[in-house]
Structure formats: C-alpha cells, structure tokens
Amino acid sequence: MDYQYNVANYDKNIPAAIMYLDLSSDTHKTELQWHREPEIVYVLEGRAECTRNGASQIVEQGDFILFNSEDVHLVRSAEGKSCRLLCINFSFEYIRMFCKSVDSVFFDVNDSPDVRPQLAQVLQSIADTDRSAPYASLMIIAQINRLYYIMLTRCMCFCRAAASVMQPKRDFSYAKTAIAYINENFRREIPLDEISAVVNLSPSYFSKYFKSVTQVSFSEYLANLRLENAVSDMLENNVTVSTAALENGFANVKSFITQCKKVYDCTPAQYRKKLLNKPGKKKN
C-alpha cells in the first residue's frame, strides 16, 4: 500500500526508535498491532484516526496519542485527510537504567492539564531538528531524555503488579491471538467456527468480543486485510486483478471488486490507476 515508513534513528546511541510516517487519504490501513514498548504518535500534518483497545479518536495536527505497552492499536489517516506522523517507540532497556520497575509501569498523559502541552513541545522540537546539521543527534538525545523525564516524573501512575492499585484493564489476549492467527492465514478460508475455536470461545461470543475490540466484525476485518494485501500486490508486484484476488484469500474476483468498491468506491483496477497517477508515484 501507499505507506511510507522512514526510520530516522540517527545513530545507535539514540535511546528510542524514531520514525516519520506519511499516510495517504487514498489508503485504508487494517492490521492492528501491539508491542512491548510504549509509543507516542504525534501528528505533524493533517488528522489521524487512532484506535486503542477498541476505542477510536481523531488526533489533530499538533496533538498526540500514547499507546502503552501491549495496547492493541491502529493509526491511519482520518477520512478524506492525508497525515504525516512522528512516531517514537520508547526503549525500556534505556529507561530501566533510571527506573528499575519500568516493565510494570503504566503511563497516563492526561492526569495533569499542563503535561500534554509540555510533551507536544518536546515532540515538535524533535520534528524541527535539522537532521543534516552537525551533531544533530545530540539534540535528539537531549529531547528524548526530556521526554522520558516528563513521562517518569509526571505520568507514571501505577504498577500493574501491585494489586492494591491495579486499575481495571480489559483482557485483549483473545484479540491478540485471533488477530495473529488471521494475519497468518488470511490467504485461505477461515470459518468463524475455526477462529473462535482458536481462542476457545463460542462463535457468538467471539463475534461480539472481536467487534468490540476492532470496531468491525470478524468477516469485515478479514475482508479488509485481504483487500489491503491484494491492492499492495497489484501496486508493488504488478499482478493482475484476478491473481491478487485469488492469492489473498478472496473466493473470486467479484468479491475482491465488491470489497474494493465498498472501501474505495472504485474497482481495483481504477484504484491502482488512481494511485499510480499520483504526483511523484513511480509507475511499474
């Protein structure tokens, strides 16, 4: 798909993973993700639609969203809007030198009203740094340390291991297992009975649970994932519509076209032509 990931780790001494991400309004990102390290996504331009643990919100330019460790999340451009993002993944290994209990820490950036502006200022400073300037990485390191300092001193609210202060947190283990299974097997038929058995839930309960987490039904998530990968194959590998459909799990070409019209309001061939005709897009 038309996603551009620019890994911007200036050198191995930067104590975070820094990426710039451009999301086109013409693309539809589907696959949910989660990881051990917390992540901050700062909107440099446009608007982003962010889903975190089943709840969605729009993040405007100049604002950010924090994903804590193991949060199930997804970021894509808001409808009709392209966006450019700064994404920073924390380094637990680095933070642990100063906070031994970081693995059990949960961060809350909304507890104090002045915290968000402080963090946004740091994130904008990172984005504004001239990466080609001499010793630019020293400035980045300073800003990352400032970011960690604010998070540890102002946003560290409780330890998950401490039962006395544990806040209720929804169990997303079923969703993670199901999503991982879907992502590995979407190119073939996956009946509802099969995927519900994988997570040891009844089909009816799994359907309600999965939709509450992803905000789409299991069948819709599967269709969207197939669509995303099929269009990617057409763009990157120059395969035909029929090959893209059959190699990415669609029962036939018609179902591929139907899903593409539903999401992009055009056929796969029309959508491919639209993306390839965008300014600066390399044609195969």
SULWO-V724199 format. One record per helix or strand. SS is the DSSP state (2 for helix, 1 for strand). FROM is the first residue (numbers start at 0). TO is the last residue. Records with the same first field share a line. If there is no record, write none. Layout:
SS: FROM-TO ; FROM-TO
This chain:
1: 2-6 ; 15-22 ; 32-32 ; 38-51 ; 54-59 ; 63-66 ; 72-76 ; 82-89 ; 104-106 ; 155-158
2: 91-94 ; 101-103 ; 114-127 ; 135-154 ; 162-164 ; 172-184 ; 191-197 ; 202-213 ; 217-235 ; 240-245 ; 252-263 ; 267-275
